[in-house]
Amino acid sequence: MAREELTVTQITREGAFHAVATGVADGHKFLNNGRCFAIVQNADEDNPHTITVISQKTVLGLPVGDKAVVIPKASTGHLIGPWPSDVFNAVSGTDEGMCYFDYEAGEHAHFSVTVYEL
């Protein structure tokens, strides 16, 4: 399977539509301009779970670490981001310019996410 692409919702003075996507086993990707952020929810009433934003950058041949964020249990909306495009975007191939989210193994169904651009 492949990552599912999220639509980035532009925030304007008129407001923005809250397009919620459910977490998927293979993770999500979205076109990131460096000004994107997400509202992430964890529906699990008993446990916090982790979403990881995958780093694509290397410095002197060493990978820059991924950004893991713990989303509290029964979260109604946890804001995360923004993600600098030079660190988190794929630099080549069909996913060039995309940022990747991975969900805690086996726990993706607890997550819902919306990505916004300001």
N, C-alpha and C positions, 0 to 999 in steps of 0.2 A: 504494500500500500504506500501511499505518498502523503505528505503533509497537505492539510486542507488550507486553502487560502482564505484569510479573513478580509472583508471589505473594511477599509479605513473610513470612518465617518468624520467628515469635515465639520468643525464647530464654527458656526457663524453667529452673527448678532440675532438672527431669527431663531436660533436654537439648533438642536441636533437630534436626530432619530437614534434611539437606543436599540441598536441591532445586536441582540445577544446570540452568541454561538456557544454550543456545548463543547467541552473539551473532547478531543479525539485521541485515540491510542497513538497515532503516529505524529501528533503535534500539529501546531498551526504555523503558518507563515503569513506575513503581511508586508506590503511595500512601505518602507520606513524612510522618511525624510529627515530624521533626527529630531522632529518635533512631535512625535507620536507618543501616546501614553495609553494605558489600558485600565479599565475597571474589571477586576477579577473577583469572582464570588466563589466561595467554597460552601456547598450545600450540606456537607457532612456535619451533623449535629454533635459528633463526639470527638473528632480529630482535626487538627490543622493539617494542611497538605502543601506541598511545594510545587511552584511553577519555576522553570528555569529558562532564562533568556540566554541563548547560545551565542558566545563570542566567536567572531570570525577572524580576529586580528592576531597577528604575531608581532613580537618585538625582538629583534636579534635572533629570529628563528624559534623563539619560545612562545607558546600560545598564551594569550591573555585569558584569564579565567572567566568562566561563565558566571552569570548573575542569578543565584538562586534566591527566591523570595518565598517566605513562608506565609501562606494565606490562613488567617485564623479560622477556627471552626465556626460554622454557622455564620459566615461572613456575608454581610449585605452589600459589600462593595469595598474593595481594597484597591486604591489607586497605585499604579506602578509605572515607572518610566520617568522621563524620556530616555531613549537609547541612542547615543551618538552613532551616526551612520558609519563612521570610519572604524568603529569597534564591532558593531553588531550586525552589519549588513553583509550578505554574501557578495563577494567581489567579482564573480564570473559565472558563466553558465546560464541556464534558463531561470535560475532564481536570483540573478544579479539584482541587488538593491533590496532583497527580502531579509527580514528579521525573523528568527525562529523562536517559537515557544515550545518547550517540552513540559509535559505534565508528569507528576510523580507516578512511577510505574504502578499500573493496576488501579489508579485512583482518578483517571481522567474524567469519568462520568460525574464526579462531584463538582467539576469546574464549569463555570460559565464566564465568558469573556467578551468584552466589547473594546475595540481599538478606536481611538479618536486622534485627530490631528488638529492642532491649534494653529 
